[in-house]
Amino acid sequence: MSQAKKKPPIMKSKSKEEVNKKALIWIGSVFVVVVIVIAVLLIIDK
């Protein structure tokens, strides 16, 4: 009987990279939103 080949742990590292990518995108988008909100408040304040 042939045993099913085990997949190498490449999939785990790929999923970790994907999670890190998503986290970076979230952090970046939140930072951009905060900067836009501060800019709008400064413009309204004048």
N, C-alpha and C positions, 0 to 999 in steps of 0.2 A: 504494500500500500504506500502510496506517495503521501508524504505529509504536506500540509499547506505551508507555503513559504511565509515566513514572518517578514513583515515589512520593516525596513530599517527605521531607526528613530528620526529619520529626516522629517517625517510628518509632524512630530512634536515640535521641532525647531521652527518649522514653517508656521504652525499655529501661534507659537510665541511671537514670531516676527509680525504676524498679522495683528495680534492683540496690541503689540507695541505701536504698530503703525496707526491703528485706530485711536489709541490713547494720544499719540502725538497730534493726530488730526483734531481730536476733541479739545486738547489743550490749546492748540493754535486757534481754533475757531472761537473758543471762549475768550482768549486774549484779544482777538480782533473785535469781538462784540463789545468788550469792556472799553477798548480804545475808541470805538465809534460812539458809544454812549457818553464817554467823557467829552469827546469833541462836540457832540450835539449839546450837552449841558453848557459847555463853555460858550458856544455860539448863542444859545438862548439867553445866557446870563448878560451878554453885552447889550 
